[in-house]
Amino acid sequence: MAARDGCLFCAIVAGTEPAQLVIEEPEMVAFLDHRPVFKGHTLVVPREHIVTLSDLPTRLMVPVFGAAQRVATAVVDGLGADGSWVTMNNVVSQAVPHLHVHVVPRRRKDGLRGFYWPRTRYESDAEMAETAAKLRDAIARAGGTMAE
């Protein structure tokens, strides 16, 4: 599996950079974030150096997101969290340019408030429908399928 020189997560995958592993499997690893939002904050990464979700091959979807699902269950069952926050950045705000899914334990009244970015509104139902149509068209051009 191709590793990228200088990539922190490739070094963790290779075992040359220390990390507290949570899951270690042929296609992916999960390890504790060294600067967690809350204790138990885990990163799930493919072993292969892949930068964004768009680059993730279909063959790795189940291993990566299946592991994220198992970690999300584990933070509740193993750490007593009330739930979890599962997120991924693509390029913007991606501190390490290697695909990674954040699984953060959440507890009621933990101080984390909603989303960190401003929310907006569509100007009309027509604008919303036009935006959805553009996304459907892009998915169709890429060879995917989406319900109308």
N, C-alpha and C positions, 0 to 999 in steps of 0.2 A: 504494500500500500504506500502510495506516494506521500512523503512528508515534505513540508516546506521548511527550508532553512530559516531560522529566525522566528518561526511560529511557536508561541508559548504552548498552545494546545497540542501541536504535533510533538513537542518535547515531552509533554505529560503522557501522551499516548505511547511514545517510545520508551518511557520510563527514565528519561534523562533529567526530567524536572520533577521534583516531588509533588505529590498530591494525595489527598485522602480519597481513595477510590470508594465509590458506593456500588457501582456495577462495572464489571469488566467482561466484555463479550467479544466475539470475533469481529463484529462490524462497528461496535461503538463502545465508549466508556462514559461513565458518569462519575463526577467527583465534586467535592465541596468547593464552592467559590471561596477564595481566600479573603475576599472582602464582602461578606454576605449582607444582604438587606436585613435578613433575620437568620439566626443560627439554623442550619439545615439547608440553606440555599444551595441548590445543587445545579451543576451544569451538565447537560447531556450533549456529547459531541460524537460525530462519526470519526472513526479512526483515520479515514481517508481525508486528506486536506480538501475541504469543500468550503467555499466562502459564504454563499447565500442559499436560501431555500430554493430559489430558482435553479441553482446548480445541483441540487440534491437528486441523485438518480432514484428512480422509482424503487429499485431493489433495496434502497436504504430507508425508505419511508417507514416501513413497519419496525425495523430494528430501532431506529432513532425515536420515533414517536411512541412506539410500544414501551420503550424504556422510560420516556417522559411520563407516560401514564402510570407505570409502576412506581416511579419516584413520587408522583403526586399522591398516590395511595399510601406510600410508605411514610410521607411526612405527617399524615393524619394518624395512621396506625402506630407508627414507631415513635413519633415525637409529640403526639397529642395535639397537633394543630387542628383548628376547626375546618380548614380547607387549604387551598393552595392558589397561587398565582402562577400561571404558566405563560411565558412570553419569549419572543425572539426578535432581535433586531436584524435588519438586512442593510448593510453598508452604513446608513446613518445611525449613530450611537452604538455601533458595533466596535467595542474597544479592542477586541482581538478578531482579526479578519479570518476567522474559522467558524463555520456554522456552529451555533450552540443554542440549546434550549434552556432557559432559566426555569427552574421549579423552586418557588419560594413558599415556605410554610406561612400560612396566614392564621391569625387569631383575631377574634372579634376585639375591637378597641385596641388594635396593635399600633395605631398611629398612622398607618399608611392610608392615605386618602385618595380614593379613586384613581383617575388617570393623571399623568404628569403633564399633559399637553392640553392646550385650549380646544374646546369643542366648537363646532360650527353647525350651521343648518343649511339645508338645500333651500334655494329661493322659492322652489315650487315643486309640486309632484312631477311636473314635466321634466324639470332639470334632474330630478332623482331618477326618473325612468330613462332619460338620455344617458346618464352616467352608467346605469346598470347595463344598457344596451352596448355601450362602448366596451365594458368589461367582458360581456358575453362574446362580442365579436373578436376581441383579442384572444380569449380562451379558444374559440373555434379556429382561429388562424394558427394557433400553436398546436392544434390537433387534439385538444381536450374537448370535453362535452360539458354542457351546463344546461340546466332546465330553463326553459323560456319564462 
